[in-house]
């Protein structure tokens, strides 16, 4: 029995630490005036231990938490 949380993208593909993902929707970043555009490639993601979230950094925003329902594996 393992306690590992399986994190999946919007298409059901399993995500792992270090994967690259692409945004499938424009996302406004709370607390900033930035909008991450659809199709933005986010590299080197980190799993948070929650099934619906990943941590990542983009050129514009560092330490970002994204919902997996807006991502697809690159």
N, C-alpha and C positions, 0 to 999 in steps of 0.2 A: 504494500500500500504506500503510495507516494503522496506527499502533500503539495506537489507541484501544480501550479495553476496553468492551465493551457490558455494561451491568449491567441485569438483568431482575428483576422482582418474582416472587412465587410464581405468578402467573397468566401470566407471560411478557411482560408489558408492559415496555417499555424505560423506564428511569429516567434522569433527568438532574439536574445540579446545580440546586437551588432547588425541586425537586418536593416535593409533600406526599404522605405515605404513611400508611396505617392499619395498626396491628398486627392480625394475625389469630389471635394466641395470647397468653395471659398470659405475660409474661417476667419472671423474677427477675433483678435486676441484681446481678452479682457485686460483692462488696466493700461492699454497702450492704444495708439491710433493705427497700429499695424493691421493689415489684412493679409493672411497667407492665401495665395491664389491656388485655384484648382490646378493640379498637375505638378505642384512643387514637390521636389524630391527631398526627402529627409533621410539622412544616412545615420548609421550607428545608433539605433534606438536602444533603450534600456527598458526592461520589464519592471513594473512597479510591485507586482504581487497581487494586483487587482485585475480580474479578467477583462475589464473593458477599458483599461488605460495603459498608455506607454509614456515614458519620459524621453525627451529629445531636445536638441538644440538646433536652431536654424541660424542663418546669417543675421537675421533681424532680431531674434529673440532667443535668449539662453534660458535653460531650465524650464522648458515648456512641457506641460502634460497634455496629451491629446487623447481623445476618445477613439477607440479602434473602429467604430462604426463609420468614421470618415476617412479611413485609410485603406489602401490595397498594397499588397506586397509588390515591390518593384522587381 
